[in-house]
Amino acid sequence: MRIPIILTVTLALTGCVAPIANMAYNGVSAVSVVSTGKGLPELGASAVTNSDCSIYNYLVKNKDYLCEQYDAGKTYNRSGL
């Protein structure tokens, strides 16, 4: 008798978890974009490749690359001046 109740509760909860997880991901991603200018996928790609990955630069600024490799001997000016 308990197995159908547990199965019903489990199936009901799985429909609720996905939207809540999606809202949490969107909230964290929004905070990330506001604070760093990059979304979570870009930050993940930057961490994995040890480079500066930006979809915005690739699509809007028409750069030929998605990820810019860091050069330890170079000073980067990110202010745009």
C-alpha distances in whole Angstrom, upper triangle without the diagonal:
4,6,6,7,9,11,12,13,15,16,18,19,21,23,24,25,28,30,30,31,34,35,35,37,39,40,41,43,45,46,47,49,51,52,53,53,51,47,44,45,49,48,46,49,51,50,49,53,55,56,56,54,54,53,55,59,58,57,59,62,62,62,62,60,56,57,60,60,62,65,65,69,69,69,66,67,64,66,67,71
4,6,5,6,9,10,11,12,14,15,17,18,21,22,22,25,27,27,28,31,32,32,34,37,37,38,40,42,43,44,46,48,48,49,50,48,44,41,42,46,45,43,46,48,47,46,50,51,53,53,51,51,50,53,56,55,55,57,59,60,60,60,57,53,54,57,57,58,62,62,66,66,65,63,64,61,63,64,68
4,5,5,6,8,10,10,12,14,15,16,19,20,21,23,26,26,26,29,31,31,32,35,36,37,38,41,42,42,45,46,47,48,48,46,42,39,40,44,43,41,43,46,44,44,47,49,51,51,49,49,48,50,53,53,52,54,57,57,57,57,54,51,51,54,55,56,60,60,64,64,63,61,62,59,61,63,66
4,6,5,6,9,10,10,12,14,15,17,19,20,22,24,25,26,28,30,30,32,34,35,36,38,40,41,42,44,46,47,48,48,45,42,39,40,43,43,41,43,46,45,44,48,50,51,51,49,49,48,50,53,52,51,53,56,57,57,57,54,51,51,54,55,57,60,61,65,64,64,61,62,59,61,62,66
4,5,5,6,9,10,11,12,14,16,17,18,21,23,23,24,27,28,29,30,33,33,34,36,38,39,40,42,44,45,46,47,44,41,38,39,43,42,40,43,46,44,44,47,49,51,50,48,48,47,49,52,52,51,53,56,56,56,56,54,50,51,54,55,56,59,60,64,63,63,60,61,58,60,61,64
4,5,5,6,9,10,11,12,15,16,16,19,21,21,22,25,26,26,28,30,31,32,34,36,37,38,40,42,43,43,44,42,38,35,36,40,39,37,40,43,41,41,44,46,47,47,45,45,44,47,50,49,49,51,53,54,54,54,51,47,48,51,52,53,56,57,60,60,60,57,58,55,57,58,62
4,6,5,6,9,10,11,13,15,15,18,20,21,21,23,25,26,27,29,31,32,33,35,37,37,39,41,42,43,43,40,37,34,35,38,38,36,38,41,40,39,43,45,46,46,44,44,43,45,48,47,47,49,52,52,52,52,49,46,46,49,50,52,55,56,60,59,59,56,57,54,56,57,61
4,5,5,6,9,10,11,13,15,17,19,19,21,23,24,25,27,29,30,31,33,34,36,37,39,40,42,43,43,40,37,34,35,39,39,37,39,42,41,41,44,46,47,47,44,44,43,45,48,47,46,48,51,52,52,52,49,46,47,50,51,52,56,57,60,60,59,57,57,54,56,57,61
4,6,5,6,9,10,11,12,15,17,17,18,21,22,22,24,26,27,28,30,32,33,34,36,38,39,40,41,38,35,32,33,37,37,35,38,40,39,39,42,44,45,45,42,42,41,43,46,46,45,47,50,50,51,51,48,45,45,48,49,50,54,55,58,58,57,55,55,52,54,55,58
4,5,5,6,9,10,11,13,15,16,16,19,21,21,22,25,26,27,28,30,32,32,34,36,37,38,38,36,32,30,30,34,34,32,34,37,36,36,39,41,42,42,40,40,39,41,44,43,43,45,47,48,48,48,45,42,42,45,46,47,51,52,55,55,54,52,53,50,51,53,56
4,5,5,7,9,10,12,14,15,16,18,20,21,22,24,26,27,28,30,32,32,34,36,37,38,38,35,32,29,30,34,34,32,34,37,36,36,39,41,42,42,39,39,37,39,43,42,41,43,46,46,47,47,44,41,42,45,46,47,51,52,56,55,55,52,53,49,51,52,56
4,6,6,7,9,11,13,14,15,17,18,20,21,23,24,26,27,29,30,32,33,35,36,37,37,35,31,29,30,34,34,32,35,38,37,37,40,42,43,42,39,39,37,39,43,42,41,43,46,46,47,47,45,41,42,45,47,48,52,53,56,55,55,52,52,49,50,51,55
4,5,5,6,9,11,11,12,15,16,17,18,20,21,23,24,26,27,29,30,32,33,34,34,32,29,26,28,31,31,29,32,35,34,34,37,39,40,39,37,36,35,37,40,40,39,41,44,45,45,45,43,39,40,43,44,45,49,49,53,52,51,49,49,46,48,49,52
4,5,5,7,9,10,11,13,15,16,17,19,20,21,23,25,26,27,29,31,32,33,33,30,26,24,25,29,29,27,29,32,31,31,34,36,37,37,34,34,33,35,38,37,36,38,41,42,42,42,40,36,37,40,41,43,46,47,51,50,49,47,47,44,46,47,51
4,6,6,8,10,11,12,14,15,17,18,20,21,22,24,26,27,28,30,32,32,32,30,26,24,25,29,29,28,30,33,32,32,35,37,38,37,34,34,32,34,37,36,35,37,40,41,41,42,39,36,37,40,42,43,47,48,52,50,50,47,47,44,45,46,50
4,6,6,7,9,10,11,13,15,16,17,19,20,22,23,25,26,28,29,30,30,28,25,23,24,28,28,27,30,32,32,32,35,37,37,36,34,33,32,33,36,36,35,37,40,41,41,42,39,36,37,40,41,42,46,47,50,49,48,46,46,42,44,45,48
4,6,5,6,9,10,11,12,14,15,16,18,20,21,22,24,26,27,28,28,26,22,20,22,25,25,24,27,29,28,28,32,33,34,33,31,30,29,31,34,34,33,35,38,39,39,40,37,33,34,37,38,39,43,44,47,46,45,43,43,40,41,43,46
4,5,5,6,9,10,10,12,14,15,16,18,20,21,22,24,26,26,26,24,20,18,19,23,23,22,24,27,26,27,29,31,32,31,28,28,26,28,31,31,30,32,35,35,36,36,34,30,31,34,36,37,41,42,45,44,44,41,41,38,39,40,44
4,5,5,6,9,10,10,12,14,15,16,18,20,21,22,24,25,25,23,19,18,19,23,23,22,25,27,27,28,31,32,32,31,28,27,26,27,31,30,29,31,34,35,35,36,34,30,31,34,36,37,41,42,46,44,43,40,40,37,38,39,43
4,5,5,6,9,10,11,12,14,15,17,18,20,21,23,24,24,22,19,18,19,23,22,22,25,27,26,27,30,32,32,31,28,27,26,28,31,31,30,32,34,36,36,37,35,31,32,34,36,37,41,41,45,43,42,39,40,36,37,38,42
4,5,5,6,9,10,11,12,14,15,16,18,20,21,22,22,20,16,15,16,20,19,18,21,24,23,24,27,28,29,27,25,25,24,25,29,29,28,30,32,34,34,34,32,28,28,31,33,34,37,38,42,40,40,37,37,34,35,37,40
4,5,5,6,9,10,10,12,14,15,16,18,20,21,20,18,14,13,15,18,18,18,20,23,23,23,26,27,27,26,23,23,21,23,26,26,25,27,30,31,31,32,29,26,27,30,31,33,36,37,41,39,38,35,36,32,33,34,38
4,5,5,6,9,10,10,12,14,15,17,18,20,20,18,15,14,16,19,19,19,22,24,24,25,28,29,29,27,24,23,22,23,26,27,26,27,30,31,32,33,31,27,28,31,33,33,37,38,41,40,38,35,35,31,32,34,37
4,5,5,6,8,10,11,12,14,16,17,18,19,17,14,12,15,18,17,17,20,22,22,23,26,26,27,25,23,23,22,23,26,27,27,28,30,32,32,33,30,27,27,29,31,31,35,36,39,38,36,33,34,30,31,33,36
4,5,5,6,8,10,10,12,14,15,16,16,14,11,9,11,14,14,14,17,18,18,20,22,23,23,22,20,19,19,20,23,24,23,25,27,28,28,29,27,23,23,26,28,28,32,33,36,35,34,31,31,28,29,30,34
4,6,5,6,9,10,10,12,14,15,15,13,10,10,12,14,15,15,18,19,20,21,24,24,24,22,20,18,17,18,21,22,21,22,25,26,27,28,26,22,23,26,28,29,32,34,37,35,33,30,30,27,28,29,32
4,5,5,6,9,10,11,12,14,14,13,11,11,14,16,15,17,19,20,21,23,25,25,25,23,21,20,19,20,23,24,24,24,26,28,29,30,28,24,25,27,29,29,33,34,36,35,33,30,30,26,27,28,32
4,5,5,6,9,10,11,12,13,11,9,8,12,13,12,13,17,17,17,19,22,22,22,20,19,18,18,19,22,23,23,24,26,27,27,29,26,23,22,24,26,26,30,30,33,32,30,27,27,24,25,27,30
4,5,5,6,9,10,10,10,8,6,6,9,10,10,12,14,15,16,18,20,20,20,17,16,14,14,15,18,19,19,20,22,24,24,25,23,19,19,22,24,24,28,29,32,30,29,25,25,22,23,25,28
4,5,5,6,9,10,9,9,7,9,12,13,13,15,17,18,19,21,23,23,22,19,17,15,15,15,18,20,19,19,22,24,24,26,24,21,21,23,25,26,29,30,33,31,29,26,25,21,22,23,27
4,6,5,6,8,9,10,9,10,13,14,12,15,18,17,18,21,22,22,21,19,18,16,17,17,20,22,22,21,23,26,25,28,25,22,22,23,25,25,28,29,31,29,28,24,24,20,21,23,26
4,6,5,6,7,6,6,7,10,10,9,12,14,14,14,17,19,18,17,15,14,13,14,14,17,19,19,19,21,23,23,25,22,19,18,20,21,21,25,25,28,26,25,22,21,18,19,21,24
4,6,5,4,5,5,8,11,10,10,13,15,14,16,18,19,19,17,15,13,11,12,11,14,16,16,16,18,20,20,22,20,17,17,19,21,21,24,26,28,26,24,21,20,16,17,19,22
4,6,6,8,9,11,14,13,13,16,18,17,18,21,22,22,20,17,16,14,15,14,16,19,19,18,19,22,22,25,23,20,20,21,23,23,26,27,29,27,24,21,20,16,16,18,21
4,6,8,10,12,15,13,12,15,17,16,17,20,21,20,18,16,16,14,16,15,17,20,20,20,20,23,23,25,23,20,19,20,22,21,24,24,27,24,22,19,18,15,15,18,21
4,5,8,10,12,10,9,13,14,12,14,17,18,16,15,12,12,11,13,13,14,17,18,17,18,20,20,22,20,17,16,16,18,17,20,21,23,21,19,16,16,12,14,16,19
4,7,10,12,10,10,13,14,13,15,18,18,17,15,12,11,9,10,9,11,14,14,14,15,17,17,20,18,15,15,15,18,18,21,22,24,22,20,17,16,12,13,14,18
4,7,8,6,6,10,11,10,12,15,15,15,13,10,9,7,8,8,11,13,13,14,15,17,16,18,16,13,12,14,16,17,20,22,24,22,21,18,18,14,16,17,21
4,6,5,6,9,10,11,12,14,16,16,15,12,10,9,9,10,13,14,14,15,17,19,18,20,17,14,14,16,18,19,23,24,27,25,24,21,21,18,20,21,24
4,5,5,6,9,10,10,12,14,15,15,13,11,11,11,13,16,16,17,19,20,21,21,22,19,15,15,17,19,19,23,24,28,26,25,23,23,20,22,23,27
4,5,5,6,9,10,11,12,14,13,12,9,10,10,12,14,14,15,17,19,19,19,19,16,12,12,15,17,18,22,24,27,26,26,23,24,21,23,24,28
4,5,5,6,9,10,10,11,10,8,6,6,7,10,11,12,13,15,16,17,16,16,13,10,9,12,14,15,19,21,24,22,22,19,20,17,20,20,24
4,5,5,6,9,10,10,10,8,7,9,11,13,14,15,17,18,19,20,18,19,16,12,11,13,14,15,18,19,23,21,21,18,19,17,20,21,24
4,5,5,6,9,10,10,10,9,11,12,15,16,16,18,20,21,22,20,20,17,13,12,14,15,16,19,20,24,23,23,21,23,20,23,24,28
4,5,5,6,8,8,8,6,9,11,14,14,14,16,19,19,19,17,17,13,10,8,11,12,14,17,19,22,21,22,20,21,19,23,23,27
4,6,5,5,5,5,5,8,11,14,14,14,17,19,18,19,16,17,13,10,7,9,9,10,14,16,19,18,18,16,18,16,20,21,24
4,6,5,7,8,9,12,15,17,17,18,20,22,22,23,20,20,16,14,11,12,12,12,15,16,19,19,20,18,20,19,22,23,26
4,6,8,10,10,13,15,19,19,18,21,23,23,23,21,20,16,14,11,13,12,13,16,17,21,21,22,20,23,21,25,26,29
4,5,8,9,12,14,17,17,16,19,22,21,21,18,17,13,11,8,10,8,10,13,15,18,18,19,18,21,20,23,24,27
4,7,9,13,16,18,17,17,21,22,21,22,19,18,15,13,9,9,7,7,10,12,15,15,16,15,18,17,21,22,25
4,6,10,13,15,14,14,17,19,18,18,15,15,11,10,6,6,5,6,9,11,14,13,14,13,15,14,18,19,22
4,7,10,12,10,11,15,16,15,16,13,14,10,8,5,5,6,7,11,13,16,14,14,11,13,12,15,16,19
4,7,9,9,9,12,14,13,14,11,12,9,6,4,6,9,10,14,17,19,17,17,15,16,14,17,17,21
4,5,5,7,9,10,10,11,10,12,9,6,6,8,12,13,17,19,21,19,19,15,16,13,16,16,19
4,6,5,6,8,10,10,10,11,9,6,8,11,14,17,20,23,25,22,22,19,19,16,18,18,21
4,5,5,6,7,9,9,12,11,9,11,13,16,18,21,24,25,23,22,18,18,15,16,15,19
4,6,6,5,7,6,9,8,7,9,10,14,16,18,21,23,20,19,16,15,13,15,13,17
4,6,6,5,5,7,6,5,9,10,14,17,19,23,24,21,21,18,18,16,18,16,20
4,6,5,7,9,10,9,12,14,18,20,23,26,28,25,25,21,21,18,20,18,21
4,5,8,11,12,11,14,15,19,21,24,27,28,25,24,20,19,17,18,15,19
4,6,9,10,11,13,13,17,19,21,24,25,22,21,18,17,14,16,13,16
4,6,9,10,13,13,17,19,22,25,26,23,23,20,19,17,19,16,19
4,6,7,10,10,13,16,18,21,22,19,20,17,17,16,18,15,18
4,7,9,10,13,16,18,22,22,20,21,19,19,18,21,19,21
4,6,7,10,13,16,19,21,19,20,17,18,17,20,19,22
4,7,10,13,16,19,21,19,20,17,18,17,20,19,22
4,6,9,13,16,18,16,17,15,17,15,19,18,21
4,6,9,13,15,13,14,12,14,13,16,16,19
4,7,10,12,11,13,12,15,15,18,18,21
4,6,9,8,10,9,13,13,17,17,20
4,5,5,8,9,13,14,18,18,20
4,6,8,10,14,15,19,20,21
4,7,10,13,16,19,20,20
4,6,10,12,15,16,17
4,7,10,12,13,14
4,6,9,10,11
4,6,7,8
4,6,8
4,6
4
